């Protein structure tokens, strides 16, 4: 029997460690006064990456909590805390729990954060309210969330700039219907990043600040760095395992829920399969080029005192 995949498993490989430029995280830590932060909480922490990264800027004796509903991720985070971070004077504690019912007391954290969590939940406002509950008055609530529709209007190679407008609009329609359908089915909205300030404002947070990540996930030949090689390896795994948009039935279900017709989706899918073969060949031959642009928002706001 095939083992059931854990949520977001295709995102949590080694390449995830390169999602952020380290000097940018250092800048964020200064903006959020992490050096004075005694307690940080990471909701939907996965294997603990963001807690580990921000803990480098926290004072000795500080506490980092991580919460995720996948027990396997929590166990990996605990092991990593012991093996890699057990010597850095930060106390790590990872708990299994749901973002809509965080297993922590009121007013626990100086900073409560989430990364690519709100895009996956049915009711992001409820999760934000829970994040506020566990944050101390005057503390920061921090969301790191993307707009995943933006890359559909980005180009990898100069030849692609001679595009056919009608064909491009057909693909955009499919992508929009998939996004709409996923939201209709209660599985989140992949481009939520744009509206986090609106959600924070509705939740009663104040002093809302918005920044954008400066990280581009580029792949440019030669593939001669650890970061590039891991990214290529991850893309090849996505292509071969039908992850990250290559699963026919899931995408068809979303598309139909978004008001699409199966015949049109199947025509799109045939083109996708051809492009997938071409992508795999280019990656294997070190011919694939991508600037790797993305749009990831960092939205921070304070809980009223």
C-alpha positions in Angstrom: 0.0 0.0 0.0 1.3 3.4 -0.9 2.3 5.6 2.1 0.1 8.7 2.4 2.0 11.9 1.7 2.4 14.5 4.5 1.0 17.9 3.8 3.3 20.1 1.6 5.9 17.3 1.5 7.1 18.3 -1.9 8.1 21.7 -0.5 10.1 20.6 2.5 13.2 19.1 1.0 16.8 20.5 1.4 16.1 23.2 -1.3 13.8 24.9 1.2 16.8 26.0 3.2 17.6 28.5 0.4 14.2 30.2 0.3 15.7 33.3 2.0 18.9 35.3 1.7 20.6 35.2 5.1 21.4 39.0 5.1 17.7 39.7 4.5 16.7 37.6 7.4 19.2 39.5 9.5 17.6 42.8 8.3 14.1 41.4 9.2 15.4 40.4 12.7 16.6 44.0 13.3 13.3 45.5 12.0 11.4 43.2 14.4 13.8 43.6 17.4 14.4 39.9 17.5 17.5 40.5 19.6 15.1 41.4 22.5 12.6 38.6 21.8 12.4 36.1 24.6 9.8 33.8 23.0 9.1 33.1 19.3 6.3 30.9 18.1 6.2 29.4 14.5 2.8 28.1 13.4 2.7 25.5 10.7 6.4 25.1 11.4 7.0 22.0 9.3 10.5 20.8 10.1 11.3 23.9 12.1 13.2 25.9 9.5 12.1 29.5 10.3 12.4 29.0 14.0 15.9 27.8 13.6 16.8 30.7 11.3 15.4 33.4 13.5 16.8 31.9 16.7 20.3 33.0 15.5 19.3 36.5 16.4 17.6 35.8 19.7 19.2 36.4 23.1 20.7 33.5 25.1 18.1 31.6 27.0 15.2 32.5 24.6 12.5 30.1 23.8 11.3 28.9 20.3 8.0 27.0 20.0 7.1 25.2 16.7 3.6 23.9 16.1 2.5 21.6 13.1 -0.2 19.0 12.7 2.1 16.5 11.0 3.7 14.4 13.7 6.5 13.3 11.3 7.6 16.9 10.8 7.6 17.6 14.5 9.7 14.6 15.2 12.3 15.7 12.5 12.3 19.2 14.0 13.0 17.8 17.5 15.8 15.7 16.2 17.3 18.6 14.3 17.1 20.8 17.4 19.1 18.2 19.4 21.7 17.4 16.7 22.3 20.8 15.1 21.1 23.5 17.4 21.4 22.0 20.9 24.5 24.0 21.7 23.3 27.5 20.9 21.6 28.3 24.2 18.1 28.5 22.7 15.4 26.3 24.2 13.4 24.6 21.4 10.0 22.9 21.9 8.0 21.4 19.1 4.3 20.4 19.5 1.8 18.6 17.3 -1.2 20.9 16.9 -3.6 22.7 14.6 -3.3 26.3 13.5 -7.0 26.9 14.4 -6.4 25.7 17.9 -2.8 26.4 18.9 -1.7 24.3 21.9 -0.2 27.3 23.7 -1.5 29.7 26.4 -2.7 33.2 25.8 0.0 35.9 25.6 3.0 33.5 25.2 5.0 35.0 22.3 6.9 38.2 21.6 6.7 37.2 17.9 4.3 34.7 16.4 5.0 33.8 12.7 3.8 31.6 9.9 5.3 30.9 6.5 3.2 29.7 3.5 0.5 28.5 6.0 -2.4 30.9 5.4 -2.5 30.1 1.7 -3.4 26.5 2.6 -6.2 27.1 5.2 -10.0 27.4 4.6 -10.4 30.2 7.1 -7.2 32.3 7.3 -8.9 34.9 9.6 -9.5 32.3 12.2 -5.8 31.3 12.1 -4.8 34.9 12.4 -7.0 35.3 15.5 -5.3 32.3 17.1 -1.9 33.8 16.3 -3.0 37.0 18.0 -4.3 35.1 21.0 -0.9 33.5 21.8 1.0 36.8 21.2 1.8 39.1 24.0 0.2 42.6 23.9 2.6 44.8 22.0 4.1 41.7 20.3 4.5 41.0 16.6 2.3 38.8 14.4 4.2 38.0 11.2 3.0 36.3 8.0 5.4 35.3 5.2 3.0 34.5 2.3 3.2 34.6 -1.5 1.2 35.5 -4.6 1.7 32.3 -6.6 -0.2 33.6 -9.7 2.5 36.1 -10.5 5.1 33.6 -12.0 2.5 32.8 -14.7 3.3 36.2 -16.2 7.1 35.7 -16.0 9.3 34.4 -18.8 12.4 32.1 -18.5 14.0 32.7 -22.0 14.0 35.6 -24.4 12.3 33.5 -27.1 9.2 33.3 -24.9 8.7 37.0 -25.2 7.3 36.4 -28.8 4.3 34.8 -27.2 0.8 34.2 -28.7 -1.6 36.4 -26.7 -4.6 34.1 -27.1 -2.6 31.0 -26.0 -1.2 32.8 -23.0 -4.7 33.9 -22.0 -6.0 30.4 -22.3 -3.3 29.2 -19.8 -4.0 32.1 -17.5 -7.7 31.2 -17.5 -6.9 27.6 -16.5 -4.6 28.8 -13.7 -7.2 31.3 -12.4 -9.9 28.7 -12.4 -7.7 26.2 -10.6 -7.0 28.9 -7.9 -10.7 29.8 -7.7 -11.7 26.1 -7.5 -9.2 25.3 -4.8 -10.6 28.1 -2.7 -14.2 27.0 -3.5 -13.3 23.5 -2.2 -12.0 24.9 1.1 -8.3 24.2 0.5 -7.0 27.7 0.7 -6.0 30.4 -1.8 -2.5 30.2 -3.2 -2.1 33.9 -3.8 -3.3 35.2 -0.5 -0.1 37.2 0.2 -1.5 40.4 -1.4 -4.4 40.6 1.1 -2.7 39.8 4.3 -2.7 43.5 5.3 -6.5 43.6 4.8 -6.9 40.5 7.0 -4.6 41.9 9.7 -6.5 45.2 9.7 -9.8 43.3 10.1 -8.3 41.3 13.0 -7.6 44.5 14.9 -3.8 44.5 14.5 -2.0 47.9 14.3 1.2 49.4 12.9 1.0 47.1 9.9 4.2 46.9 7.9 4.7 45.3 4.5 8.0 44.2 2.9 8.9 41.9 0.0 11.5 39.2 0.0 14.6 39.9 -2.1 15.2 36.3 -2.9 15.0 35.0 -6.5 15.1 31.2 -6.9 17.2 31.3 -10.0 18.6 28.4 -12.0 21.3 29.6 -14.4 23.9 27.3 -16.0 26.3 26.0 -15.0 24.6 24.2 -12.1 27.7 24.5 -10.0 26.5 25.4 -6.5 24.8 23.4 -3.8 21.8 25.7 -4.0 21.4 25.3 -7.8 21.9 21.5 -7.7 19.3 21.1 -4.9 16.8 23.2 -6.8 17.3 21.2 -10.0 17.0 18.0 -8.1 13.7 19.2 -6.5 12.3 20.2 -9.9 13.2 16.8 -11.4 11.5 15.1 -8.5 8.3 17.3 -9.1 8.3 16.3 -12.8 8.8 12.6 -12.1 6.4 12.3 -9.1 3.5 14.4 -10.5 3.9 16.9 -7.6 3.6 20.7 -7.8 0.9 21.1 -10.4 1.5 17.9 -12.4 -1.3 15.8 -10.8 -4.1 15.5 -13.3 -7.0 14.6 -11.1 -6.4 17.2 -8.4 -6.0 20.0 -11.0 -9.1 18.8 -12.9 -11.1 18.8 -9.7 -10.0 22.4 -8.9 -10.5 23.6 -12.5 -14.1 22.1 -12.6 -14.9 23.6 -9.2 -13.7 26.9 -10.6 -16.2 26.8 -13.4 -14.1 25.2 -16.2 -15.0 22.6 -18.8 -13.2 19.3 -19.0 -12.5 19.5 -22.7 -10.6 22.7 -22.4 -8.7 21.4 -19.4 -7.6 18.3 -21.3 -6.3 20.4 -24.2 -4.3 22.4 -21.6 -3.0 19.2 -20.0 -1.6 17.8 -23.3 0.5 21.0 -23.7 1.6 20.7 -20.1 2.8 17.1 -20.6 4.8 18.2 -23.6 6.3 21.1 -21.7 7.1 18.7 -18.8 9.1 16.5 -21.1 11.0 19.5 -22.5 11.7 20.8 -19.0 13.1 17.5 -17.8 15.4 17.3 -20.8 16.7 20.8 -20.4 17.3 20.3 -16.6 19.2 17.1 -17.3 21.3 18.8 -20.0 22.0 21.9 -17.9 20.2 24.0 -20.5 17.3 25.3 -18.4 17.5 29.0 -17.5 15.2 30.8 -15.1 15.6 34.1 -13.3 13.4 32.5 -10.6 11.3 35.6 -9.8 8.6 35.3 -7.1 6.5 37.6 -5.0 6.6 36.8 -1.3 5.2 39.3 1.2 6.5 39.8 4.7 3.6 41.4 6.7 4.1 42.3 10.3 1.8 44.0 12.8 1.5 44.5 16.5 -1.1 43.2 18.9 -2.7 46.2 20.7 -1.5 46.7 24.3 
